[in-house]
Amino acid sequence: MRRFDDDEGRSWEVVAGRESWGALFAIFVPVAAGPDVRQAPLVAASYEEAVALFDRLDDGALRDLLARSEPKQL
């Protein structure tokens, strides 16, 4: 799990998640009440590869991924 701030100063936690059919996503959870939980597809061959991807991304890359995300269907 990683924590970062978006361009508006809101704090988010992001984790790698897997849907039931095996697709991998970045799941963005707001630290404070307000924005919806969001998700963005990840290009990774495995869950372990997705987790390793987060280790390589800087906060700017996480903000870009958040900008491309969509509300998660709960």
Order of alpha helices (4+ residues) and beta strands (2+ residues): beta-beta-beta-beta-alpha-alpha-beta
